[in-house]
Amino acid sequence: MEALLCKRLGDPVGKMDENPPIVLSKSHPIPQLESPTAIRVKVKATSLNYANYLQILGKYQEKPPLPFIPGSDYSGIVDAVGPNVSLFKVGDRVCSFASLGSFAQFIVADQSQLLRVPDGCDLVAAAALPVAFGTSHVALVNRARLTSSQVLLVLGAAGGVGLSAVQIGKVCGAIVIAVARGAEKIEVLKSLGVDHIVDSSKENVTASVKNFLKTRKLKGIDVLYDPVGGKLTKEALKLLNWGAQILVIGFASGEIPVIPANIALVKNWTIHGLYWGSYRIHQPVVLEDSLKELLSWMEKGLITIHISHTYRLSEASLAFSAIRDRKAIGKVMIAFDDERSVRSKL
């Protein structure tokens, strides 16, 4: 089978030298069923997340031994089942996520880790759901318990997790403020019915948000969703209400922000660290219930998956370039046997 192998740590983007970090193997062994409840899935599509890029760089918190097949969330068709599998059959449409291994034509998972994709849902889009939307759903619904009376501020709102947070905020009925950069990203956010959008390439974030809050007679931000970090976090802290909640999602800016403990004390802030993947170890039921609800929302049309770039596995370096250079709006995907595969927009 075809599989993308990370043979050494380094930047997967750019001109390939004699020893590139990632290589396409066309003769990698097809994984076998190693337990009675194992299922082999023929991968239809797999999603790129910023964490995948960091892992190949060697800068992610989980550092697998080399060589490894990167990749996390995916969708596909059940190809083979173990003798004790009772939940699925060959031909079923499924999606899931793994710690590694989805950048390949086949992947094996236990039946307990797979979710059935409803017939009305696009299979490629379903591959983009677990990590991005799962992160935002657990953060906003399970941790922050966002309600319709609250104001949500989403930083990096046009990225994969950002767009999912915006949509989940609207499903919860919250007033949603989104921060993004560039006209194309702003137009996508407008189409989602966001209450206020700040183009940080043209506007001062603090001034723009304060003006909107004043116009709506609102006191401040109740929930901050932050996958960016850096200076933008520092600005956003000035906008938070007493009793606000801060969701620490990631640091796409490359800078880990400092949240002053004395101010958190005086203003009664709650700071939530959100490492979504660790829920599979500590609270797997939370993840399962979250993803089932998201798939039902997807089936009902309450959320949509915006895919800006789709590539073949052989074009993985271009896909990572879209992630690294922040050209993506929503999700970047690798699709197998998919005629919609497009050339790079970069």
N, C-alpha and C positions, 0 to 999 in steps of 0.2 A: 504494500500500500504506500501511498504518498504520505509523508510526515515531515514536519518542520522540526529540525533538531537544533537546539542551542548547544554548541560544542565548546564555546568559551564565553566568558562574560565580556560585554562591550556593547557599543551602540549598533543596533541592527539597521540603522538608517544610513543611507549614503552610498558612496561608491565602494563596491566590494573589493577588498584586497585579497591577497593570497590565502589569508586565514580569517574569513568572515565569521562573526559570532553565530550567525544562523545559516544553515544550509538545508536545501530541500533534498530529502532522501526519497527516491522513487521505488525502493525495494525494502522498506522497513517491514519487519514481521507483523502480520496481523495479530492483534492481541487475542488470546484464547480465554475461554470461560474458566475461571479458577475456583469457582464455588458453585454449589447447586442452585443458588438464587441469583447468579450473575446473569447479566444481559449485555450482549454486544449491540452497539448502535452504529449504523452507518450514518456518519455525520453529514447533515445537509448544510449547516452553516455554523460558524463560531464567531464569537464577538471579541473585539479587541478592547481591552481596558487599560487605563494608564498603569495599573498594577502589573500587567503583563510586560509592558515596556520597562518598568523599573526592575522587574525580576531578571530580565535579560541583561540589564546594566549591572546587576548585582547590588542594587540599592533598595530592594524590598525586604520586609522583615522576615520573610520565609526564603531561605536560600537552599534550593535542592541541589544534590550532587550532579555534576556534569557527567555525560551529556543528558539533557532532558528535553521532552517535548513540551513547549509552553501551552498555555491556553486554559480557559476556565469555563465560561458558559457556552452552551451549544444546544443544537436541536438536531433531530434526525429521525430515522426509521429503524425500528427494532429489526435486527438482522439475525440474531440467534438468541436462544434462551436456555438457561440451565434447567435440569430435570425438576427442580422444586419451585420454579417460577410460577406464581399464580395470578399476578396482577397485570401482566402484559403478555401479548403474543406477537409473533413475527408479523411485521407490517404495521404495527401501531406507531402513531406519531408521538414523539416524546421530546422533552427538553430537560436539562439539568445543568449542573455546574460541577467542576472538578478542581482540585488543587493544581493539577497539571494534566496535559495530554490531549486537549481538544483540537489542537492544530494538526489533525491527522484525519484520514478517511474513516477510521474506525476507532471507537473507544469502548471500554468495558466499564460497567457500573453495576452495583447491586440494585435489585428492583426497588428497594426502599428509597433510593436516591433519585428515582426518575419520576417525572410528572407527565401526565397525559396532556397533550396539546389539543384543545377543542377543535372540532372540524372546521369551524368558521374562522380560525386564526391562521394567519400566514406563518409558515414554518420558519422562514428566514427571520422574520420579525421576532418569533418566539425565542430564537437563540440570543437575541439582544436583551431579553427581559430579566433573567435571574439576577445578575450582579448589579446592574445600574438601578433598575426599578426595585429590586429586592433591598438594596442598601437604603434607598430613600423611604421605602415603605416601613421597614423596621425602625429607621430613625424617626420619622415623622408620626407614624401611627402607634408603634409599640413603645418608643422611648419618650418622645415629646408629647404624645397624645394630643396632637393638633386638633383644634376645634374651630367652628365657624366664627367664633367671636374674636379670633386672634389674627395678628398680622405676622406673616412669614416673609423673611428676607432671604433670597437665594443668591449666593455669590457663584460666579462661573456658571450662570444659568443656561448657557447654550451648549454645554458639554453633555456627555452621556448621563451622569448622575444629576447634573443641573436641570436638564429638561425633564427628567423623571420626577424630580422634587417639585418643580413647578406644576406639573400635571396632578400629582398626588395632593398637593396643596389645594388645588382647585376642586378636586373630588371631595376633599374634607370641608370645603366651603370657606376656607380662610381667605383673607385679603393677601394677595401675593404680589410682592415686589421683587423684580428680577434685575440682576446686574450682569451685563455682557459687553463684549466689544465688537463693533462693526455693524454696518447696515444690514447685511444679510442675516446675521444672527438676531438682530432686533426684529426683523420682519417675521421670522419663525416664531419668536416669542409673542408677537402681536396676534398671530393666528391662533394661539392657545388661550387667548382671553386674559392675559396677565393684567393685573390692575394698574401697575406702574412699572415702566422699564427705564433703566438707566444705561445709556451708552457710555461706558467708562473711558472710551477713547476720546470723547468730546465733552463730557460733563463731569463736574465734581460730584462724587457719589453722595457725600454727606449733605451738601446743599440741596441736591435734587430730591433725595428721600425726605429731608425735613420739610421741604416745600409741599410735597405730596401729603405728608402726614398732617400738616397744618390745614391744607385744603379740605381734607376728610375729617378734621377735628379728632385726630387720633394722637395718643400720647407718645407712642414709640413702637419699636419692634418687640414682639413677644417671643418669636423663635427665629434664631439665626442658623441657616444651613450653610456650612462652610467647607467646600472641598478645595479651597484655593490657598488660604493662609497668607502670610506675608503682610504687606502694607494694607491690603484691602480688609483684612480682619481688623487691624487697628482702627481703620475708619469706621467699620461697622459697629464696633463696640460703643462708639459715641452715640449710637442711635437706639440702644437697647433700653427697654422698660425696666422698672423695678420688677424682680421676679422672672426675668426673661430666661430662656433656655438657649444654650449654645450647643450646636451639634457639630462636633469636630469630625469631618469626613475624610479629609486628606489635605495634601499640601502641593497642589499642582504648580504653584508659583516657585516651588523649590525652597521656600523659606518657612520654617516652623515659627508660628507667632507666639508671643508671650501674652498670656491673659493674666493681668495683675490680680493676685489672690485677695488683696485688700479691697479692691473695687468689687470683686465678686462677692465678698463678705457684706459690704455696705449695701449693695444693690440686690442681695439675695438671688444672685444668678445660679443657675444649675448648669454645669458643664458635662455634657455626655460625650465620652469617647465612643466611636462607632467603628469597630473592626468587624465587618459583617461576616467574613468567612469563619470567624471563631465561633459563631452561633451553631455551626454544624457539630462542634465538639461539645459545647456547654448547654445549648438549648435548641436542639434540632427541631423540636415541635414548633417553635416560634417561626423558624425558617419555612417549614413545610406549610403551615397555615398562611403565612404571608404570601408565598408564591402561588398558592391555590387561589387566594383572593385576587391577586394581580391577574392571573389567567382569566378569572371570571370577569374582571373589569375590562380586560382586553377583548374578550368575546362580546361584551355588551357595548363596546365602543367608548367606554369612559376614559380610556387612555389609548394613546397611539404611539407607535415606535417610529421615530424619525431617523432614517438611515441616510447619511450624506455620502458615504463612500462604500462601495462593495468591490472586493478584489478576489482574485484566485490565490491559492496557496503559494504559487510561484511568485506572486507579487507582494509577498509579506513585507519586504522592506519599504515599499510604497505605502502600505497600510500603516506601518509604524511611523512613517514620516507624517502622515495626516494627524496622528495622535500627538507626536512630539511637537510639531509646529503649530498646534492648535487650529488646524484648518477644518477640523470636523465640527459639524453641527449635529448634535445627537450622537449617533453610533457609527462606528467603522466596523465593517464585517468582512469576513472571509467566507465565501460560499463555494461549495463543491457542486459541479454539474449544474451550474446556474447560468442561464443565458443573460441574466440581467447584469452580470459582472461588467463593471465599467472601468475605463481607464482613469488614471489619477487626474484629479482636478487641480493638482498643485502646479 
